């Protein structure tokens, strides 16, 4: 079978990482199977699916390298086909009209009475359900409505489609049959009759269920008595998602539907629609949701949630693609950094996990850092420099110096936004973090050692990594500091912060004059304080 999959977003401006992960999984599956990856833009919400929103979607897909194999299908171009499908369903008896809203007639899909003709429908067996006696049981073509009895004896509304109550009998408190559906089912299905049974005690019927095999979640099933007939065309003649989605899948000859598990419930309905429209039912795979640390759906409140946020902060598309693939999927070993070619080769649906996938920004940062470290030095330097456009401190900076800084910092950068923190390499004095100064520079022995180091560096003709290291070790030992204990005070005194590259290499790039000036300035400023 030739695999055909689709990504079918409803663009509204920002593309959530959960949506784009579905696109990535579809793309990988298609490429692994030598199949076809399609884009369908479900743009029927004209107020939100604006041209700008659609352009943003296409831009994000291009940035991530999600190329599609045929021209995009825009759902608004298919409305006539959707309405024609609804007409066919009416003609076949698989749908009926309803004006209960009072604003015209909607078209309602009927869960088929002869449900066994649909693949996946199976007999469960006899069921007997107690019902609340003060709520009549009503039966009409839309289904059966009744009330269950709560633990406190109150009526709890319930009901389902007519097809869910095969062989229905309504019994009174004495066990007598008050209503038998088999006697009037043809009239009810035709909409020619409806019934209300007063003072019911129990419902007795044959339960059937509809099920399908999910490539991620396994075998899933739902009783028909928990389903309801559903609207497929609104009274204003606009198709509802269920009809449009299935019709478009048929039009695009989709063989596998890979989407978020918020669509699991929709699939039970869609199975019936595919069958009624005479189309093969696709294979399904429902992806686990992306969650935060508390196990709740990941949203903007938890951090960056839209693809554009990650791009703006300088994440590489290769890294984000790689990371999102690992949210809910495993290559079968402990590897995390995988090339696109490797991901295509390894990707199978049986390795998709069914449990929710937790977003971990630190893992993404570390993975992105690995990708950045592997970039050609010239590309990294150019893109890092471009990141600084518009920042005042970056105007007119020494390009040769910037190249040296980029070479030093490339292996330490996690994302291009980090470049904005390189300001301390340029200018005469850095901006000092008050808390860092108080913690690392307040002690008199530290200041004395830093002053001595300034004198030692000032006497050197030029700074080298080895020379700076030797000078620091000598000064530290002379002032009673254990090896490495003076490094953090030196960093704070010369860069103003507590995190950065190796301190010896940093001093070399700063140069003798600025290193000495900063050391003496820090000593004087903290002594005066």
C-alpha positions as CSV (number, residue, x, y, z in Angstrom):
1,X,0.0,0.0,0.0
2,X,1.3,3.4,-0.9
3,X,1.3,5.6,2.2
4,X,-0.3,9.0,2.0
5,X,-0.4,11.2,5.1
6,X,-1.4,14.8,5.7
7,X,-0.9,17.7,8.1
8,X,-4.2,19.5,8.5
9,X,-3.8,22.6,10.7
10,X,-6.3,25.4,11.2
11,X,-3.9,28.4,11.1
12,X,-4.8,31.2,13.5
13,X,-1.5,33.1,13.7
14,X,1.0,31.2,15.9
15,X,2.0,27.6,15.3
16,X,2.1,25.6,18.5
17,X,4.9,23.1,19.0
18,X,2.3,20.4,19.5
19,X,0.8,21.0,16.1
20,X,4.2,21.2,14.4
21,X,5.2,18.0,16.1
22,X,2.3,16.3,14.4
23,X,3.5,17.6,11.1
24,X,7.0,16.3,11.8
25,X,5.7,12.8,12.7
26,X,3.6,12.7,9.5
27,X,6.6,13.9,7.5
28,X,9.0,11.4,9.0
29,X,6.5,8.5,8.5
30,X,5.9,9.4,4.9
31,X,9.6,9.7,4.1
32,X,10.4,6.5,6.0
33,X,7.8,4.6,4.0
34,X,8.7,6.4,0.7
35,X,5.1,7.7,0.7
36,X,3.5,11.1,0.2
37,X,3.3,14.0,2.7
38,X,0.5,16.4,2.1
39,X,-0.6,19.8,3.5
40,X,-4.2,20.6,4.0
41,X,-5.1,24.1,5.3
42,X,-8.4,23.9,7.2
43,X,-9.2,27.6,6.7
44,X,-12.9,27.6,7.1
45,X,-12.7,30.0,10.1
46,X,-12.3,33.1,8.0
47,X,-12.0,35.4,10.9
48,X,-9.0,33.7,12.4
49,X,-7.5,31.9,9.4
50,X,-6.3,35.1,7.8
51,X,-3.8,35.3,4.9
52,X,-1.2,36.4,7.5
53,X,-1.8,33.4,9.6
54,X,-1.5,31.0,6.6
55,X,1.7,32.8,5.6
56,X,3.1,32.3,9.1
57,X,2.3,28.6,8.9
58,X,3.9,28.1,5.5
59,X,7.0,30.1,6.7
60,X,7.4,27.9,9.8
61,X,7.1,24.7,7.7
62,X,9.7,26.0,5.3
63,X,12.1,26.9,8.2
64,X,11.8,23.4,9.6
65,X,12.3,21.8,6.2
66,X,8.8,20.2,6.1
67,X,8.4,20.0,2.3
68,X,5.1,18.6,1.0
69,X,4.6,16.6,-2.2
70,X,1.6,18.1,-3.8
71,X,0.0,21.5,-3.8
72,X,-1.7,22.4,-0.5
73,X,-5.4,21.7,-0.4
74,X,-7.4,24.6,1.1
75,X,-10.6,23.4,2.8
76,X,-12.6,26.4,1.7
77,X,-12.1,25.2,-1.9
78,X,-14.0,22.0,-1.1
79,X,-17.2,23.3,0.4
80,X,-19.3,22.3,-2.7
81,X,-17.9,18.7,-2.3
82,X,-18.8,18.7,1.4
83,X,-22.3,19.7,0.7
84,X,-22.7,17.2,-2.1
85,X,-21.5,14.5,0.4
86,X,-24.2,15.6,2.8
87,X,-26.8,15.4,0.1
88,X,-25.7,11.9,-0.6
89,X,-26.0,10.9,3.0
90,X,-29.5,12.3,3.2
91,X,-30.5,10.4,0.1
92,X,-29.0,7.2,1.5
93,X,-30.8,7.6,4.8
94,X,-27.6,8.0,6.7
95,X,-28.5,11.6,7.7
96,X,-31.7,13.6,8.4
97,X,-32.6,17.2,8.8
98,X,-33.3,18.9,12.1
99,X,-34.7,22.3,12.9
100,X,-34.5,22.2,16.7
101,X,-32.3,25.3,16.7
102,X,-35.1,27.3,15.2
103,X,-32.9,29.0,12.6
104,X,-33.3,26.6,9.7
105,X,-32.6,23.0,9.1
106,X,-29.3,21.5,10.0
107,X,-28.2,18.1,8.6
108,X,-27.5,15.4,11.2
109,X,-25.5,12.3,10.6
110,X,-27.2,9.2,11.8
111,X,-25.2,6.5,13.5
112,X,-26.5,3.6,11.4
113,X,-29.1,1.3,12.9
114,X,-27.6,-1.6,11.0
115,X,-24.2,-0.7,12.5
116,X,-22.7,-4.2,11.9
117,X,-22.1,-3.2,8.3
118,X,-19.4,-0.9,9.5
119,X,-15.9,-2.3,10.0
120,X,-15.0,-2.2,13.7
121,X,-18.6,-2.6,15.1
122,X,-19.0,-5.6,17.3
123,X,-21.6,-7.0,19.6
124,X,-21.0,-6.7,23.3
125,X,-24.0,-8.3,24.8
126,X,-27.2,-7.7,26.8
127,X,-27.3,-4.7,29.2
128,X,-29.8,-3.7,31.9
129,X,-29.6,-0.2,33.3
130,X,-31.6,1.3,36.2
131,X,-33.1,4.7,35.4
132,X,-34.7,7.4,37.4
133,X,-38.5,6.8,37.6
134,X,-39.4,10.5,37.7
135,X,-37.8,11.2,34.3
136,X,-39.6,9.8,31.2
137,X,-37.6,7.8,28.7
138,X,-38.0,9.5,25.4
139,X,-37.4,7.8,22.0
140,X,-37.2,9.5,18.7
141,X,-35.0,9.3,15.6
142,X,-32.4,11.4,17.3
143,X,-31.9,8.8,20.0
144,X,-32.9,7.7,23.5
145,X,-32.9,10.1,26.4
146,X,-33.3,9.1,30.0
147,X,-31.9,9.8,33.5
148,X,-29.6,7.7,35.6
149,X,-29.9,7.7,39.4
150,X,-27.1,9.4,41.3
151,X,-25.7,8.1,44.6
152,X,-28.0,10.7,46.3
153,X,-31.0,9.5,44.3
154,X,-31.1,12.5,41.9
155,X,-31.7,12.4,38.2
156,X,-28.6,12.5,36.0
157,X,-29.5,13.2,32.3
158,X,-28.1,10.5,29.9
159,X,-28.7,9.2,26.4
160,X,-27.3,8.2,23.1
161,X,-28.1,7.5,19.5
162,X,-30.9,5.2,18.5
163,X,-28.4,2.6,17.2
164,X,-27.0,2.3,20.6
165,X,-30.1,0.6,21.9
166,X,-30.6,-2.5,19.8
167,X,-33.6,-4.6,21.1
168,X,-34.5,-1.8,23.6
169,X,-37.2,-2.6,26.1
170,X,-38.3,-0.1,28.9
171,X,-39.5,-1.9,32.0
172,X,-41.5,-0.6,35.0
173,X,-40.8,-1.3,38.7
174,X,-42.8,-4.6,38.4
175,X,-40.6,-5.8,35.6
176,X,-43.3,-5.4,32.9
177,X,-42.3,-4.2,29.5
178,X,-43.8,-0.8,28.9
179,X,-42.1,-0.2,25.5
180,X,-40.5,-2.3,22.9
181,X,-38.4,-0.5,20.2
182,X,-38.6,-3.5,17.8
183,X,-42.3,-2.9,17.4
184,X,-41.9,0.7,16.1
185,X,-38.3,1.0,14.9
186,X,-39.2,1.7,11.3
187,X,-41.5,4.6,12.2
188,X,-39.0,6.1,14.6
189,X,-36.1,5.9,12.1
190,X,-38.3,7.6,9.5
191,X,-39.1,10.4,12.0
192,X,-42.8,9.5,11.8
193,X,-43.2,8.7,15.5
194,X,-41.7,9.5,18.9
195,X,-42.5,8.1,22.3
196,X,-42.3,9.0,26.0
197,X,-42.5,6.3,28.6
198,X,-43.5,7.5,32.1
199,X,-42.3,6.0,35.4
200,X,-39.6,3.8,33.9
201,X,-37.4,1.6,36.1
202,X,-34.9,-0.1,33.8
203,X,-33.7,-0.2,30.3
204,X,-32.8,-3.5,28.7
205,X,-31.0,-3.6,25.4
206,X,-28.2,-5.2,23.4
207,X,-25.0,-3.2,23.5
208,X,-22.8,-2.8,20.5
209,X,-19.5,-0.9,20.2
210,X,-17.4,0.7,17.6
211,X,-13.6,0.2,17.7
212,X,-10.4,0.7,15.7
213,X,-6.8,-0.2,16.1
214,X,-4.6,2.8,17.0
215,X,-1.0,2.4,16.0
216,X,0.0,4.2,19.2
217,X,-2.7,3.5,21.8
218,X,-3.6,0.0,20.7
219,X,-7.2,-1.3,20.4
220,X,-9.8,1.3,21.3
221,X,-13.6,1.0,21.5
222,X,-16.6,2.9,22.5
223,X,-20.2,1.7,23.2
224,X,-22.8,3.0,20.7
225,X,-25.1,4.0,23.5
226,X,-22.5,6.6,24.6
227,X,-22.5,8.1,21.1
228,X,-25.0,10.6,19.6
229,X,-26.0,11.5,16.1
230,X,-24.1,14.6,15.2
231,X,-24.5,17.7,13.0
232,X,-22.5,17.7,9.8
233,X,-24.0,20.8,8.1
234,X,-25.1,23.8,10.2
235,X,-28.4,25.5,9.5
236,X,-26.5,28.3,7.7
237,X,-25.3,25.6,5.2
238,X,-21.7,25.6,6.4
239,X,-20.1,22.1,6.8
240,X,-19.0,21.0,10.3
241,X,-15.4,19.8,11.0
242,X,-16.4,16.1,11.0
243,X,-17.8,16.1,7.5
244,X,-15.2,18.5,6.0
245,X,-12.3,16.6,7.6
246,X,-13.5,13.1,6.4
247,X,-14.4,14.4,2.9
248,X,-11.0,16.0,2.4
249,X,-9.2,12.8,3.6
250,X,-11.2,10.9,1.0
251,X,-10.3,13.5,-1.7
252,X,-6.6,13.3,-0.8
253,X,-6.7,9.5,-0.6
254,X,-5.2,9.5,2.9
255,X,-4.1,6.1,4.1
256,X,-2.9,7.0,7.6
257,X,-4.1,9.7,9.9
258,X,-1.5,10.7,12.5
259,X,-2.7,13.5,14.8
260,X,-3.0,14.5,18.5
261,X,-4.9,12.3,20.9
262,X,-7.4,15.1,21.5
263,X,-9.0,13.6,18.3
264,X,-9.5,10.1,19.7
265,X,-13.2,10.7,20.4
266,X,-13.7,12.2,16.9
267,X,-12.4,9.1,15.3
268,X,-15.3,6.9,16.5
269,X,-17.6,9.2,14.6
270,X,-15.3,9.5,11.6
271,X,-15.2,5.7,11.2
272,X,-19.0,5.8,10.5
273,X,-18.7,8.7,8.1
274,X,-16.0,6.9,6.0
275,X,-18.1,3.8,5.8
276,X,-21.3,5.7,4.9
277,X,-19.4,7.6,2.1
278,X,-18.1,4.3,0.7
279,X,-14.5,5.0,1.4
280,X,-11.9,2.8,3.1
281,X,-11.2,3.7,6.7
282,X,-7.6,4.9,7.2
283,X,-5.2,3.6,9.7
284,X,-5.0,5.8,12.8
285,X,-2.2,6.9,15.2
286,X,-3.0,9.4,18.0
287,X,0.0,11.1,19.4
288,X,0.4,11.8,23.2
289,X,0.1,15.4,24.3
290,X,3.0,17.6,25.3
291,X,2.8,18.4,29.0
292,X,4.6,20.6,31.6
293,X,6.2,19.4,34.8
294,X,2.9,19.1,36.5
295,X,1.5,16.9,33.7
296,X,-0.8,19.5,32.3
297,X,-1.0,20.5,28.6
298,X,2.0,22.6,27.8
299,X,1.1,26.2,27.0
300,X,2.6,29.7,26.7
301,X,2.3,30.0,30.5
302,X,4.9,27.4,30.8
303,X,7.5,29.0,28.5
304,X,8.0,29.3,24.8
305,X,5.1,27.3,23.1
306,X,5.1,28.6,19.5
307,X,7.6,27.7,16.9
308,X,8.2,31.4,16.2
309,X,9.3,31.9,19.8
310,X,12.1,29.4,19.4
311,X,13.2,30.8,16.1
312,X,13.3,34.3,17.5
313,X,15.5,33.2,20.4
314,X,18.0,31.7,18.1
315,X,17.3,28.0,18.1
316,X,18.4,26.1,15.0
317,X,15.7,24.5,13.0
318,X,17.6,21.2,12.9
319,X,17.8,21.1,16.7
320,X,14.1,22.0,17.2
321,X,13.1,19.4,14.6
322,X,15.3,16.8,16.4
323,X,14.0,17.7,19.8
324,X,10.3,17.6,18.9
325,X,10.8,14.2,17.3
326,X,12.0,12.9,20.7
327,X,8.9,14.2,22.4
328,X,6.9,11.0,22.4
329,X,9.1,8.9,20.2
330,X,12.4,7.0,20.8
331,X,15.0,5.7,18.4
332,X,15.3,2.6,20.6
333,X,18.5,3.6,22.3
334,X,19.9,6.5,24.3
335,X,20.9,8.7,21.4
336,X,19.4,12.2,21.4
337,X,21.3,14.0,18.6
338,X,20.2,12.4,15.3
339,X,20.5,13.8,11.8
340,X,17.4,14.1,9.7
341,X,18.6,11.2,7.6
342,X,18.9,9.0,10.7
343,X,15.5,10.1,11.9
344,X,13.9,9.2,8.6
345,X,15.6,5.8,8.6
346,X,14.6,5.0,12.2
347,X,11.1,6.4,12.4
348,X,8.3,3.9,12.9
349,X,4.9,4.4,14.6
350,X,5.5,1.4,16.9
351,X,8.1,3.5,18.7
352,X,5.8,6.3,19.4
353,X,5.0,6.4,23.1
354,X,1.4,6.4,24.3
355,X,2.1,8.4,27.5
356,X,2.3,12.2,27.6
357,X,5.7,13.8,26.6
358,X,7.1,16.3,29.0
359,X,8.7,19.5,27.6
360,X,12.1,20.1,29.0
361,X,13.7,23.4,28.0
362,X,17.1,22.5,29.4
363,X,17.3,19.4,27.2
364,X,16.4,21.5,24.2
365,X,19.0,24.0,25.1
366,X,21.7,21.3,25.5
367,X,20.7,19.7,22.2
368,X,20.7,23.1,20.4
369,X,24.1,23.8,21.9
370,X,25.4,20.5,20.3
371,X,24.1,21.6,16.9
372,X,25.6,25.1,17.3
373,X,29.0,23.6,18.3
374,X,29.0,21.6,15.1
375,X,28.4,24.5,12.8
376,X,31.1,25.7,10.5
377,X,32.9,28.5,12.4
378,X,32.3,31.1,9.6
379,X,28.5,30.4,9.6
380,X,28.3,30.6,13.4
381,X,30.2,33.9,13.5
382,X,28.1,35.4,10.7
383,X,24.8,34.4,12.3
384,X,26.0,35.4,15.8
385,X,27.0,38.8,14.4
386,X,23.6,39.2,12.7
387,X,21.9,38.6,16.0
388,X,23.4,41.8,17.4
389,X,21.9,44.1,14.8
390,X,20.2,47.0,16.5
391,X,22.0,46.6,19.9
392,X,23.7,49.9,20.8
393,X,26.8,48.2,22.3
394,X,27.4,46.3,19.1
395,X,27.6,49.3,16.8
396,X,31.0,49.8,15.4
397,X,32.7,47.0,17.3
398,X,36.0,45.5,16.2
399,X,35.1,42.7,13.8
400,X,38.4,40.9,14.2
401,X,37.8,40.9,18.0
402,X,34.3,39.7,17.5
403,X,35.6,36.8,15.4
404,X,37.9,35.7,18.2
405,X,35.1,36.0,20.7
406,X,32.8,33.9,18.5
407,X,35.5,31.2,18.1
408,X,35.9,31.0,21.9
409,X,32.2,31.0,22.7
410,X,30.8,28.8,19.9
411,X,31.1,25.6,21.9
412,X,29.5,27.2,24.9
413,X,26.5,28.9,23.2
414,X,23.1,27.2,23.7
415,X,21.2,29.5,21.3
416,X,21.9,32.6,19.4
417,X,20.1,34.7,22.0
418,X,23.2,34.0,24.2
419,X,25.2,36.2,21.9
420,X,23.5,39.3,23.4
421,X,25.3,38.5,26.6
422,X,28.7,38.9,25.1
423,X,28.8,42.6,25.7
424,X,31.5,42.3,28.4
425,X,34.1,41.4,25.8
426,X,33.7,44.8,24.3
427,X,34.1,48.3,25.8
428,X,36.4,49.3,28.6
429,X,34.3,48.2,31.6
430,X,31.5,45.6,31.9
431,X,28.3,45.9,33.8
432,X,28.7,44.3,37.1
433,X,26.2,42.1,38.8
434,X,25.8,43.5,42.3
435,X,25.1,40.1,43.9
436,X,28.2,38.5,42.3
437,X,30.4,41.3,43.5
438,X,29.1,41.1,47.0
439,X,29.6,37.3,47.1
440,X,33.0,37.0,45.4
441,X,34.8,40.4,45.8
442,X,34.0,41.5,49.3
443,X,36.7,39.8,51.2
444,X,40.0,41.7,51.7
445,X,42.3,38.7,50.9
446,X,40.5,38.4,47.5
447,X,40.9,42.0,46.7
448,X,44.6,41.8,47.6
449,X,45.1,38.8,45.3
450,X,43.3,40.5,42.5
451,X,45.4,43.6,42.9
452,X,48.6,41.5,42.8
453,X,47.3,39.7,39.7
454,X,46.7,43.0,38.0
455,X,50.3,44.0,38.7
456,X,51.5,40.6,37.5
457,X,49.6,40.8,34.2
458,X,50.7,44.4,33.6
459,X,54.3,43.3,33.7
460,X,53.8,40.7,31.0
461,X,54.6,41.8,27.4
462,X,51.5,40.0,26.1
463,X,48.9,37.6,27.4
464,X,48.9,34.0,26.4
465,X,46.7,31.1,27.7
466,X,49.8,29.5,29.4
467,X,51.2,32.7,30.7
468,X,47.9,33.8,32.2
469,X,47.4,30.4,33.8
470,X,50.8,30.5,35.3
471,X,50.3,34.0,36.7
472,X,47.0,33.1,38.3
473,X,48.4,30.0,39.9
474,X,51.4,31.9,41.3
475,X,49.2,34.7,42.7
476,X,46.7,32.3,44.2
477,X,49.4,30.3,45.9
478,X,51.2,33.4,47.2
479,X,47.9,34.6,48.8
480,X,46.9,31.3,50.3
481,X,44.2,30.3,47.8
482,X,43.7,26.7,46.8
483,X,44.0,25.9,43.2
484,X,41.0,27.2,41.2
485,X,39.5,29.2,44.1
486,X,40.6,32.5,42.7
487,X,39.1,31.9,39.2
488,X,35.5,33.0,40.0
489,X,36.6,36.3,41.7
490,X,38.7,37.0,38.6
491,X,35.8,36.2,36.3
492,X,33.5,38.6,38.2
493,X,36.1,41.3,38.3
494,X,36.8,41.2,34.6
495,X,33.5,40.3,33.1
496,X,31.0,41.4,35.7
497,X,29.2,38.0,35.7
498,X,29.6,34.5,37.0
499,X,29.2,32.4,33.8
500,X,31.4,32.3,30.7
501,X,34.2,30.7,28.9
502,X,37.5,29.6,30.5
503,X,38.9,32.5,32.5
504,X,42.4,32.2,31.0
505,X,41.2,32.4,27.4
506,X,38.8,35.2,28.4
507,X,41.6,37.3,29.8
508,X,43.7,36.7,26.7
509,X,40.9,38.0,24.4
510,X,40.3,41.0,26.7
511,X,43.9,41.8,26.4
512,X,46.4,43.0,28.9
513,X,45.2,46.6,29.1
514,X,41.5,45.9,29.6
515,X,42.2,43.0,31.9
516,X,44.4,45.0,34.2
517,X,42.0,48.0,34.1
518,X,39.0,45.9,35.1
519,X,40.9,44.1,37.9
520,X,42.0,47.4,39.4
521,X,38.6,49.0,38.9
522,X,36.8,46.0,40.7
523,X,39.3,46.2,43.6
524,X,38.8,49.9,44.0
525,X,35.1,49.8,43.7
526,X,34.6,47.1,46.3
527,X,37.2,48.6,48.7
528,X,35.3,51.9,48.6
529,X,32.0,50.1,49.2
